[in-house]
Amino acid sequence: MKKQFKTMDDVPMVLSVEDLMPILGIGRNTAYGLVKRGEISCIHIGRQLRITKTELQRFMKNNGKSI
């Protein structure tokens, strides 16, 4: 089941790339592409990628998205 975030307050402080998909309304390849191209900065923890809530907010502000 996909996670549903109704407001930015519902979004956790750290997200996986998979968590971005329903928030931004994009698919898996697009989400990983944004991270790979550096449009969304991430933190590497072992082999896992994590995005901070602050980084998500920065990306959304710069790209005209709102939740």
N, CA, C, O and CB atoms as a CASP TS submission, in Angstrom:
PFRMAT TS
TARGET T0000
AUTHOR 0000-0000-0000
METHOD Language model
MODEL 1
PARENT N/A
ATOM      1  N   MET     1       0.840  -1.188   0.000  1.00  0.00           N
ATOM      2  CA  MET     1       0.000   0.000   0.000  1.00  0.00           C
ATOM      3  C   MET     1       0.882   1.248   0.000  1.00  0.00           C
ATOM      4  O   MET     1       1.840   1.339   0.768  1.00  0.00           O
ATOM      5  CB  MET     1      -0.954   0.000   1.221  1.00  0.00           C
ATOM      6  N   LYS     2       0.553   2.204  -0.863  1.00  0.00           N
ATOM      7  CA  LYS     2       1.305   3.438  -0.938  1.00  0.00           C
ATOM      8  C   LYS     2       1.026   4.295   0.288  1.00  0.00           C
ATOM      9  O   LYS     2      -0.085   4.320   0.818  1.00  0.00           O
ATOM     10  CB  LYS     2       0.965   4.201  -2.219  1.00  0.00           C
ATOM     11  N   LYS     3       2.070   4.996   0.720  1.00  0.00           N
ATOM     12  CA  LYS     3       1.912   5.900   1.845  1.00  0.00           C
ATOM     13  C   LYS     3       1.182   7.146   1.365  1.00  0.00           C
ATOM     14  O   LYS     3       1.457   7.653   0.278  1.00  0.00           O
ATOM     15  CB  LYS     3       3.285   6.263   2.473  1.00  0.00           C
ATOM     16  N   GLN     4       0.269   7.628   2.162  1.00  0.00           N
ATOM     17  CA  GLN     4      -0.492   8.824   1.819  1.00  0.00           C
ATOM     18  C   GLN     4      -0.132   9.949   2.793  1.00  0.00           C
ATOM     19  O   GLN     4      -0.292   9.799   4.004  1.00  0.00           O
ATOM     20  CB  GLN     4      -2.022   8.535   1.846  1.00  0.00           C
ATOM     21  N   PHE     5       0.344  11.052   2.274  1.00  0.00           N
ATOM     22  CA  PHE     5       0.668  12.215   3.075  1.00  0.00           C
ATOM     23  C   PHE     5      -0.284  13.329   2.646  1.00  0.00           C
ATOM     24  O   PHE     5      -0.251  13.775   1.499  1.00  0.00           O
ATOM     25  CB  PHE     5       2.178  12.637   2.906  1.00  0.00           C
ATOM     26  N   LYS     6      -1.130  13.772   3.569  1.00  0.00           N
ATOM     27  CA  LYS     6      -2.123  14.796   3.222  1.00  0.00           C
ATOM     28  C   LYS     6      -1.561  16.201   3.337  1.00  0.00           C
ATOM     29  O   LYS     6      -1.953  17.092   2.583  1.00  0.00           O
ATOM     30  CB  LYS     6      -3.343  14.666   4.111  1.00  0.00           C
ATOM     31  N   THR     7      -0.642  16.405   4.277  1.00  0.00           N
ATOM     32  CA  THR     7      -0.008  17.712   4.446  1.00  0.00           C
ATOM     33  C   THR     7       1.483  17.507   4.630  1.00  0.00           C
ATOM     34  O   THR     7       1.940  16.389   4.867  1.00  0.00           O
ATOM     35  CB  THR     7      -0.615  18.486   5.653  1.00  0.00           C
ATOM     36  N   MET     8       2.234  18.580   4.521  1.00  0.00           N
ATOM     37  CA  MET     8       3.678  18.485   4.727  1.00  0.00           C
ATOM     38  C   MET     8       3.998  18.071   6.159  1.00  0.00           C
ATOM     39  O   MET     8       5.055  17.491   6.407  1.00  0.00           O
ATOM     40  CB  MET     8       4.355  19.822   4.400  1.00  0.00           C
ATOM     41  N   ASP     9       3.109  18.356   7.099  1.00  0.00           N
ATOM     42  CA  ASP     9       3.318  17.929   8.489  1.00  0.00           C
ATOM     43  C   ASP     9       3.299  16.404   8.610  1.00  0.00           C
ATOM     44  O   ASP     9       3.921  15.855   9.520  1.00  0.00           O
ATOM     45  CB  ASP     9       2.242  18.541   9.404  1.00  0.00           C
ATOM     46  N   ASP    10       2.605  15.721   7.719  1.00  0.00           N
ATOM     47  CA  ASP    10       2.519  14.255   7.737  1.00  0.00           C
ATOM     48  C   ASP    10       3.768  13.582   7.171  1.00  0.00           C
ATOM     49  O   ASP    10       3.996  12.394   7.401  1.00  0.00           O
ATOM     50  CB  ASP    10       1.305  13.802   6.952  1.00  0.00           C
ATOM     51  N   VAL    11       4.566  14.333   6.440  1.00  0.00           N
ATOM     52  CA  VAL    11       5.755  13.772   5.795  1.00  0.00           C
ATOM     53  C   VAL    11       6.847  13.587   6.855  1.00  0.00           C
ATOM     54  O   VAL    11       7.119  14.508   7.625  1.00  0.00           O
ATOM     55  CB  VAL    11       6.256  14.699   4.628  1.00  0.00           C
ATOM     56  N   PRO    12       7.481  12.392   6.902  1.00  0.00           N
ATOM     57  CA  PRO    12       8.553  12.178   7.880  1.00  0.00           C
ATOM     58  C   PRO    12       9.793  13.011   7.538  1.00  0.00           C
ATOM     59  O   PRO    12       9.915  13.532   6.429  1.00  0.00           O
ATOM     60  CB  PRO    12       8.923  10.687   7.946  1.00  0.00           C
ATOM     61  N   MET    13      10.701  13.127   8.494  1.00  0.00           N
ATOM     62  CA  MET    13      11.918  13.927   8.303  1.00  0.00           C
ATOM     63  C   MET    13      12.838  13.348   7.239  1.00  0.00           C
ATOM     64  O   MET    13      13.571  14.088   6.582  1.00  0.00           O
ATOM     65  CB  MET    13      12.672  14.043   9.611  1.00  0.00           C
ATOM     66  N   VAL    14      12.807  12.031   7.064  1.00  0.00           N
ATOM     67  CA  VAL    14      13.657  11.365   6.077  1.00  0.00           C
ATOM     68  C   VAL    14      12.788  10.435   5.235  1.00  0.00           C
ATOM     69  O   VAL    14      11.974   9.677   5.762  1.00  0.00           O
ATOM     70  CB  VAL    14      14.818  10.574   6.769  1.00  0.00           C
ATOM     71  N   LEU    15      12.974  10.506   3.920  1.00  0.00           N
ATOM     72  CA  LEU    15      12.170   9.734   2.980  1.00  0.00           C
ATOM     73  C   LEU    15      13.041   8.833   2.126  1.00  0.00           C
ATOM     74  O   LEU    15      14.213   9.125   1.886  1.00  0.00           O
ATOM     75  CB  LEU    15      11.350  10.661   2.094  1.00  0.00           C
ATOM     76  N   SER    16      12.459   7.740   1.672  1.00  0.00           N
ATOM     77  CA  SER    16      13.119   6.928   0.655  1.00  0.00           C
ATOM     78  C   SER    16      12.725   7.481  -0.712  1.00  0.00           C
ATOM     79  O   SER    16      11.793   8.278  -0.818  1.00  0.00           O
ATOM     80  CB  SER    16      12.732   5.409   0.789  1.00  0.00           C
ATOM     81  N   VAL    17      13.422   7.066  -1.735  1.00  0.00           N
ATOM     82  CA  VAL    17      13.065   7.495  -3.085  1.00  0.00           C
ATOM     83  C   VAL    17      11.650   7.012  -3.419  1.00  0.00           C
ATOM     84  O   VAL    17      10.898   7.706  -4.104  1.00  0.00           O
ATOM     85  CB  VAL    17      14.091   6.954  -4.127  1.00  0.00           C
ATOM     86  N   GLU    18      11.295   5.831  -2.935  1.00  0.00           N
ATOM     87  CA  GLU    18       9.948   5.289  -3.160  1.00  0.00           C
ATOM     88  C   GLU    18       8.870   6.194  -2.545  1.00  0.00           C
ATOM     89  O   GLU    18       7.765   6.290  -3.079  1.00  0.00           O
ATOM     90  CB  GLU    18       9.840   3.868  -2.570  1.00  0.00           C
ATOM     91  N   ASP    19       9.186   6.853  -1.435  1.00  0.00           N
ATOM     92  CA  ASP    19       8.225   7.756  -0.795  1.00  0.00           C
ATOM     93  C   ASP    19       7.945   8.992  -1.639  1.00  0.00           C
ATOM     94  O   ASP    19       6.875   9.590  -1.527  1.00  0.00           O
ATOM     95  CB  ASP    19       8.736   8.177   0.569  1.00  0.00           C
ATOM     96  N   LEU    20       8.904   9.380  -2.490  1.00  0.00           N
ATOM     97  CA  LEU    20       8.724  10.552  -3.351  1.00  0.00           C
ATOM     98  C   LEU    20       7.648  10.342  -4.405  1.00  0.00           C
ATOM     99  O   LEU    20       6.963  11.282  -4.809  1.00  0.00           O
ATOM    100  CB  LEU    20      10.030  10.902  -4.027  1.00  0.00           C
ATOM    101  N   MET    21       7.510   9.110  -4.839  1.00  0.00           N
ATOM    102  CA  MET    21       6.616   8.818  -5.962  1.00  0.00           C
ATOM    103  C   MET    21       5.195   9.326  -5.750  1.00  0.00           C
ATOM    104  O   MET    21       4.703  10.081  -6.589  1.00  0.00           O
ATOM    105  CB  MET    21       6.582   7.338  -6.208  1.00  0.00           C
ATOM    106  N   PRO    22       4.508   8.949  -4.666  1.00  0.00           N
ATOM    107  CA  PRO    22       3.138   9.456  -4.495  1.00  0.00           C
ATOM    108  C   PRO    22       3.078  10.951  -4.155  1.00  0.00           C
ATOM    109  O   PRO    22       2.108  11.628  -4.496  1.00  0.00           O
ATOM    110  CB  PRO    22       2.441   8.669  -3.407  1.00  0.00           C
ATOM    111  N   ILE    23       4.108  11.459  -3.488  1.00  0.00           N
ATOM    112  CA  ILE    23       4.110  12.879  -3.124  1.00  0.00           C
ATOM    113  C   ILE    23       4.192  13.744  -4.374  1.00  0.00           C
ATOM    114  O   ILE    23       3.462  14.727  -4.503  1.00  0.00           O
ATOM    115  CB  ILE    23       5.286  13.200  -2.173  1.00  0.00           C
ATOM    116  N   LEU    24       5.077  13.380  -5.293  1.00  0.00           N
ATOM    117  CA  LEU    24       5.274  14.173  -6.507  1.00  0.00           C
ATOM    118  C   LEU    24       4.410  13.696  -7.672  1.00  0.00           C
ATOM    119  O   LEU    24       4.344  14.357  -8.708  1.00  0.00           O
ATOM    120  CB  LEU    24       6.729  14.136  -6.910  1.00  0.00           C
ATOM    121  N   GLY    25       3.754  12.556  -7.505  1.00  0.00           N
ATOM    122  CA  GLY    25       2.911  12.026  -8.569  1.00  0.00           C
ATOM    123  C   GLY    25       3.733  11.553  -9.755  1.00  0.00           C
ATOM    124  O   GLY    25       3.353  11.763 -10.907  1.00  0.00           O
ATOM    125  N   ILE    26       4.872  10.908  -9.467  1.00  0.00           N
ATOM    126  CA  ILE    26       5.776  10.442 -10.519  1.00  0.00           C
ATOM    127  C   ILE    26       6.050   8.955 -10.348  1.00  0.00           C
ATOM    128  O   ILE    26       5.757   8.377  -9.301  1.00  0.00           O
ATOM    129  CB  ILE    26       7.100  11.239 -10.501  1.00  0.00           C
ATOM    130  N   GLY    27       6.604   8.351 -11.369  1.00  0.00           N
ATOM    131  CA  GLY    27       6.939   6.941 -11.327  1.00  0.00           C
ATOM    132  C   GLY    27       8.329   6.694 -10.757  1.00  0.00           C
ATOM    133  O   GLY    27       9.082   7.623 -10.466  1.00  0.00           O
ATOM    134  N   ARG    28       8.638   5.423 -10.609  1.00  0.00           N
ATOM    135  CA  ARG    28       9.908   5.005 -10.019  1.00  0.00           C
ATOM    136  C   ARG    28      11.116   5.509 -10.828  1.00  0.00           C
ATOM    137  O   ARG    28      12.055   6.055 -10.249  1.00  0.00           O
ATOM    138  CB  ARG    28       9.952   3.482  -9.914  1.00  0.00           C
ATOM    139  N   ASN    29      11.100   5.333 -12.138  1.00  0.00           N
ATOM    140  CA  ASN    29      12.240   5.759 -12.960  1.00  0.00           C
ATOM    141  C   ASN    29      12.448   7.261 -12.889  1.00  0.00           C
ATOM    142  O   ASN    29      13.587   7.723 -12.827  1.00  0.00           O
ATOM    143  CB  ASN    29      12.037   5.335 -14.412  1.00  0.00           C
ATOM    144  N   THR    30      11.376   8.023 -12.896  1.00  0.00           N
ATOM    145  CA  THR    30      11.482   9.476 -12.803  1.00  0.00           C
ATOM    146  C   THR    30      12.049   9.884 -11.451  1.00  0.00           C
ATOM    147  O   THR    30      12.902  10.769 -11.381  1.00  0.00           O
ATOM    148  CB  THR    30      10.113  10.134 -13.027  1.00  0.00           C
ATOM    149  N   ALA    31      11.590   9.255 -10.380  1.00  0.00           N
ATOM    150  CA  ALA    31      12.082   9.580  -9.031  1.00  0.00           C
ATOM    151  C   ALA    31      13.579   9.305  -8.924  1.00  0.00           C
ATOM    152  O   ALA    31      14.334  10.147  -8.436  1.00  0.00           O
ATOM    153  CB  ALA    31      11.315   8.768  -7.960  1.00  0.00           C
ATOM    154  N   TYR    32      14.009   8.131  -9.379  1.00  0.00           N
ATOM    155  CA  TYR    32      15.437   7.814  -9.328  1.00  0.00           C
ATOM    156  C   TYR    32      16.232   8.714 -10.269  1.00  0.00           C
ATOM    157  O   TYR    32      17.382   9.045  -9.981  1.00  0.00           O
ATOM    158  CB  TYR    32      15.670   6.340  -9.687  1.00  0.00           C
ATOM    159  N   GLY    33      15.636   9.111 -11.386  1.00  0.00           N
ATOM    160  CA  GLY    33      16.302  10.031 -12.314  1.00  0.00           C
ATOM    161  C   GLY    33      16.558  11.386 -11.689  1.00  0.00           C
ATOM    162  O   GLY    33      17.629  11.961 -11.882  1.00  0.00           O
ATOM    163  N   LEU    34      15.591  11.913 -10.940  1.00  0.00           N
ATOM    164  CA  LEU    34      15.769  13.196 -10.254  1.00  0.00           C
ATOM    165  C   LEU    34      16.939  13.139  -9.286  1.00  0.00           C
ATOM    166  O   LEU    34      17.724  14.082  -9.190  1.00  0.00           O
ATOM    167  CB  LEU    34      14.493  13.588  -9.506  1.00  0.00           C
ATOM    168  N   VAL    35      17.050  12.026  -8.572  1.00  0.00           N
ATOM    169  CA  VAL    35      18.148  11.856  -7.612  1.00  0.00           C
ATOM    170  C   VAL    35      19.475  11.686  -8.356  1.00  0.00           C
ATOM    171  O   VAL    35      20.477  12.298  -7.986  1.00  0.00           O
ATOM    172  CB  VAL    35      17.886  10.633  -6.689  1.00  0.00           C
ATOM    173  N   LYS    36      19.483  10.863  -9.394  1.00  0.00           N
ATOM    174  CA  LYS    36      20.713  10.595 -10.140  1.00  0.00           C
ATOM    175  C   LYS    36      21.273  11.863 -10.781  1.00  0.00           C
ATOM    176  O   LYS    36      22.485  12.075 -10.803  1.00  0.00           O
ATOM    177  CB  LYS    36      20.457   9.541 -11.213  1.00  0.00           C
ATOM    178  N   ARG    37      20.370  12.710 -11.305  1.00  0.00           N
ATOM    179  CA  ARG    37      20.795  13.964 -11.942  1.00  0.00           C
ATOM    180  C   ARG    37      21.134  15.056 -10.928  1.00  0.00           C
ATOM    181  O   ARG    37      21.622  16.119 -11.311  1.00  0.00           O
ATOM    182  CB  ARG    37      19.709  14.462 -12.875  1.00  0.00           C
ATOM    183  N   GLY    38      20.883  14.812  -9.649  1.00  0.00           N
ATOM    184  CA  GLY    38      21.190  15.795  -8.615  1.00  0.00           C
ATOM    185  C   GLY    38      20.129  16.865  -8.449  1.00  0.00           C
ATOM    186  O   GLY    38      20.350  17.841  -7.733  1.00  0.00           O
ATOM    187  N   GLU    39      18.972  16.703  -9.099  1.00  0.00           N
ATOM    188  CA  GLU    39      17.897  17.676  -8.935  1.00  0.00           C
ATOM    189  C   GLU    39      17.308  17.601  -7.530  1.00  0.00           C
ATOM    190  O   GLU    39      16.814  18.595  -6.996  1.00  0.00           O
ATOM    191  CB  GLU    39      16.801  17.444  -9.981  1.00  0.00           C
ATOM    192  N   ILE    40      17.368  16.417  -6.943  1.00  0.00           N
ATOM    193  CA  ILE    40      17.010  16.212  -5.539  1.00  0.00           C
ATOM    194  C   ILE    40      18.227  15.590  -4.876  1.00  0.00           C
ATOM    195  O   ILE    40      18.649  14.494  -5.246  1.00  0.00           O
ATOM    196  CB  ILE    40      15.719  15.298  -5.375  1.00  0.00           C
ATOM    197  N   SER    41      18.792  16.283  -3.899  1.00  0.00           N
ATOM    198  CA  SER    41      19.965  15.768  -3.194  1.00  0.00           C
ATOM    199  C   SER    41      19.562  14.659  -2.250  1.00  0.00           C
ATOM    200  O   SER    41      18.472  14.671  -1.678  1.00  0.00           O
ATOM    201  CB  SER    41      20.676  16.887  -2.424  1.00  0.00           C
ATOM    202  N   CYS    42      20.459  13.698  -2.095  1.00  0.00           N
ATOM    203  CA  CYS    42      20.168  12.580  -1.211  1.00  0.00           C
ATOM    204  C   CYS    42      21.353  12.260  -0.329  1.00  0.00           C
ATOM    205  O   CYS    42      22.470  12.726  -0.553  1.00  0.00           O
ATOM    206  CB  CYS    42      19.771  11.357  -2.013  1.00  0.00           C
ATOM    207  N   ILE    43      21.084  11.462   0.667  1.00  0.00           N
ATOM    208  CA  ILE    43      22.093  10.962   1.590  1.00  0.00           C
ATOM    209  C   ILE    43      22.237   9.472   1.309  1.00  0.00           C
ATOM    210  O   ILE    43      21.238   8.761   1.197  1.00  0.00           O
ATOM    211  CB  ILE    43      21.706  11.241   3.099  1.00  0.00           C
ATOM    212  N   HIS    44      23.459   9.004   1.196  1.00  0.00           N
ATOM    213  CA  HIS    44      23.710   7.574   1.005  1.00  0.00           C
ATOM    214  C   HIS    44      23.954   6.941   2.363  1.00  0.00           C
ATOM    215  O   HIS    44      24.846   7.359   3.101  1.00  0.00           O
ATOM    216  CB  HIS    44      24.922   7.330   0.051  1.00  0.00           C
ATOM    217  N   ILE    45      23.162   5.937   2.689  1.00  0.00           N
ATOM    218  CA  ILE    45      23.343   5.160   3.906  1.00  0.00           C
ATOM    219  C   ILE    45      23.526   3.724   3.438  1.00  0.00           C
ATOM    220  O   ILE    45      22.559   3.021   3.146  1.00  0.00           O
ATOM    221  CB  ILE    45      22.116   5.315   4.918  1.00  0.00           C
ATOM    222  N   GLY    46      24.789   3.299   3.372  1.00  0.00           N
ATOM    223  CA  GLY    46      25.070   2.004   2.760  1.00  0.00           C
ATOM    224  C   GLY    46      24.663   2.071   1.302  1.00  0.00           C
ATOM    225  O   GLY    46      25.125   2.942   0.566  1.00  0.00           O
ATOM    226  N   ARG    47      23.799   1.157   0.878  1.00  0.00           N
ATOM    227  CA  ARG    47      23.304   1.148  -0.503  1.00  0.00           C
ATOM    228  C   ARG    47      21.965   1.851  -0.634  1.00  0.00           C
ATOM    229  O   ARG    47      21.400   1.918  -1.726  1.00  0.00           O
ATOM    230  CB  ARG    47      23.182  -0.277  -1.007  1.00  0.00           C
ATOM    231  N   GLN    48      21.456   2.373   0.469  1.00  0.00           N
ATOM    232  CA  GLN    48      20.148   3.022   0.451  1.00  0.00           C
ATOM    233  C   GLN    48      20.302   4.522   0.232  1.00  0.00           C
ATOM    234  O   GLN    48      21.294   5.128   0.637  1.00  0.00           O
ATOM    235  CB  GLN    48      19.388   2.749   1.761  1.00  0.00           C
ATOM    236  N   LEU    49      19.296   5.106  -0.419  1.00  0.00           N
ATOM    237  CA  LEU    49      19.254   6.545  -0.649  1.00  0.00           C
ATOM    238  C   LEU    49      18.146   7.134   0.211  1.00  0.00           C
ATOM    239  O   LEU    49      17.050   6.579   0.286  1.00  0.00           O
ATOM    240  CB  LEU    49      19.028   6.875  -2.160  1.00  0.00           C
ATOM    241  N   ARG    50      18.431   8.257   0.860  1.00  0.00           N
ATOM    242  CA  ARG    50      17.435   8.928   1.681  1.00  0.00           C
ATOM    243  C   ARG    50      17.418  10.409   1.340  1.00  0.00           C
ATOM    244  O   ARG    50      18.459  11.013   1.084  1.00  0.00           O
ATOM    245  CB  ARG    50      17.719   8.715   3.183  1.00  0.00           C
ATOM    246  N   ILE    51      16.215  10.985   1.341  1.00  0.00           N
ATOM    247  CA  ILE    51      16.016  12.394   1.045  1.00  0.00           C
ATOM    248  C   ILE    51      15.429  13.048   2.283  1.00  0.00           C
ATOM    249  O   ILE    51      14.488  12.523   2.878  1.00  0.00           O
ATOM    250  CB  ILE    51      15.091  12.596  -0.199  1.00  0.00           C
ATOM    251  N   THR    52      15.978  14.185   2.672  1.00  0.00           N
ATOM    252  CA  THR    52      15.442  14.877   3.842  1.00  0.00           C
ATOM    253  C   THR    52      14.177  15.646   3.462  1.00  0.00           C
ATOM    254  O   THR    52      13.983  16.013   2.303  1.00  0.00           O
ATOM    255  CB  THR    52      16.498  15.834   4.442  1.00  0.00           C
ATOM    256  N   LYS    53      13.349  15.875   4.427  1.00  0.00           N
ATOM    257  CA  LYS    53      12.123  16.645   4.229  1.00  0.00           C
ATOM    258  C   LYS    53      12.471  18.050   3.745  1.00  0.00           C
ATOM    259  O   LYS    53      11.783  18.609   2.891  1.00  0.00           O
ATOM    260  CB  LYS    53      11.292  16.709   5.537  1.00  0.00           C
ATOM    261  N   THR    54      13.548  18.616   4.300  1.00  0.00           N
ATOM    262  CA  THR    54      13.992  19.951   3.892  1.00  0.00           C
ATOM    263  C   THR    54      14.354  19.983   2.411  1.00  0.00           C
ATOM    264  O   THR    54      14.025  20.941   1.712  1.00  0.00           O
ATOM    265  CB  THR    54      15.194  20.395   4.735  1.00  0.00           C
ATOM    266  N   GLU    55      15.026  18.946   1.932  1.00  0.00           N
ATOM    267  CA  GLU    55      15.400  18.875   0.520  1.00  0.00           C
ATOM    268  C   GLU    55      14.160  18.734  -0.362  1.00  0.00           C
ATOM    269  O   GLU    55      14.078  19.345  -1.427  1.00  0.00           O
ATOM    270  CB  GLU    55      16.362  17.698   0.277  1.00  0.00           C
ATOM    271  N   LEU    56      13.208  17.938   0.080  1.00  0.00           N
ATOM    272  CA  LEU    56      11.952  17.803  -0.656  1.00  0.00           C
ATOM    273  C   LEU    56      11.248  19.156  -0.754  1.00  0.00           C
ATOM    274  O   LEU    56      10.761  19.531  -1.820  1.00  0.00           O
ATOM    275  CB  LEU    56      11.031  16.765   0.024  1.00  0.00           C
ATOM    276  N   GLN    57      11.196  19.884   0.358  1.00  0.00           N
ATOM    277  CA  GLN    57      10.545  21.199   0.358  1.00  0.00           C
ATOM    278  C   GLN    57      11.268  22.164  -0.578  1.00  0.00           C
ATOM    279  O   GLN    57      10.623  22.936  -1.287  1.00  0.00           O
ATOM    280  CB  GLN    57      10.502  21.780   1.784  1.00  0.00           C
ATOM    281  N   ARG    58      12.611  22.128  -0.589  1.00  0.00           N
ATOM    282  CA  ARG    58      13.387  22.985  -1.482  1.00  0.00           C
ATOM    283  C   ARG    58      13.059  22.665  -2.939  1.00  0.00           C
ATOM    284  O   ARG    58      12.824  23.566  -3.744  1.00  0.00           O
ATOM    285  CB  ARG    58      14.899  22.815  -1.221  1.00  0.00           C
ATOM    286  N   PHE    59      13.046  21.372  -3.268  1.00  0.00           N
ATOM    287  CA  PHE    59      12.742  20.959  -4.632  1.00  0.00           C
ATOM    288  C   PHE    59      11.334  21.409  -5.038  1.00  0.00           C
ATOM    289  O   PHE    59      11.132  21.935  -6.133  1.00  0.00           O
ATOM    290  CB  PHE    59      12.874  19.434  -4.767  1.00  0.00           C
ATOM    291  N   MET    60      10.380  21.198  -4.151  1.00  0.00           N
ATOM    292  CA  MET    60       8.999  21.558  -4.471  1.00  0.00           C
ATOM    293  C   MET    60       8.836  23.069  -4.628  1.00  0.00           C
ATOM    294  O   MET    60       8.103  23.524  -5.506  1.00  0.00           O
ATOM    295  CB  MET    60       8.055  21.042  -3.386  1.00  0.00           C
ATOM    296  N   LYS    61       9.508  23.840  -3.790  1.00  0.00           N
ATOM    297  CA  LYS    61       9.437  25.297  -3.887  1.00  0.00           C
ATOM    298  C   LYS    61      10.025  25.782  -5.216  1.00  0.00           C
ATOM    299  O   LYS    61       9.459  26.651  -5.879  1.00  0.00           O
ATOM    300  CB  LYS    61      10.180  25.951  -2.705  1.00  0.00           C
ATOM    301  N   ASN    62      11.162  25.208  -5.588  1.00  0.00           N
ATOM    302  CA  ASN    62      11.836  25.621  -6.831  1.00  0.00           C
ATOM    303  C   ASN    62      11.132  25.134  -8.086  1.00  0.00           C
ATOM    304  O   ASN    62      11.386  25.645  -9.177  1.00  0.00           O
ATOM    305  CB  ASN    62      13.255  25.117  -6.837  1.00  0.00           C
ATOM    306  N   ASN    63      10.246  24.148  -7.946  1.00  0.00           N
ATOM    307  CA  ASN    63       9.568  23.579  -9.104  1.00  0.00           C
ATOM    308  C   ASN    63       8.062  23.790  -9.073  1.00  0.00           C
ATOM    309  O   ASN    63       7.332  23.169  -9.846  1.00  0.00           O
ATOM    310  CB  ASN    63       9.866  22.113  -9.196  1.00  0.00           C
ATOM    311  N   GLY    64       7.594  24.653  -8.191  1.00  0.00           N
ATOM    312  CA  GLY    64       6.189  25.031  -8.173  1.00  0.00           C
ATOM    313  C   GLY    64       5.205  23.968  -7.734  1.00  0.00           C
ATOM    314  O   GLY    64       4.041  24.006  -8.131  1.00  0.00           O
ATOM    315  N   LYS    65       5.651  23.009  -6.914  1.00  0.00           N
ATOM    316  CA  LYS    65       4.760  21.956  -6.412  1.00  0.00           C
ATOM    317  C   LYS    65       4.326  22.316  -5.003  1.00  0.00           C
ATOM    318  O   LYS    65       5.037  23.018  -4.284  1.00  0.00           O
ATOM    319  CB  LYS    65       5.459  20.559  -6.435  1.00  0.00           C
ATOM    320  N   SER    66       3.152  21.830  -4.613  1.00  0.00           N
ATOM    321  CA  SER    66       2.709  22.000  -3.230  1.00  0.00           C
ATOM    322  C   SER    66       1.952  20.749  -2.787  1.00  0.00           C
ATOM    323  O   SER    66       1.374  20.034  -3.605  1.00  0.00           O
ATOM    324  CB  SER    66       1.815  23.268  -3.082  1.00  0.00           C
ATOM    325  N   ILE    67       1.967  20.507  -1.506  1.00  0.00           N
ATOM    326  CA  ILE    67       1.253  19.349  -0.963  1.00  0.00           C
ATOM    327  C   ILE    67       0.239  19.853   0.042  1.00  0.00           C
ATOM    328  O   ILE    67      -0.489  19.058   0.637  1.00  0.00           O
ATOM    329  CB  ILE    67       2.233  18.321  -0.303  1.00  0.00           C
TER
END
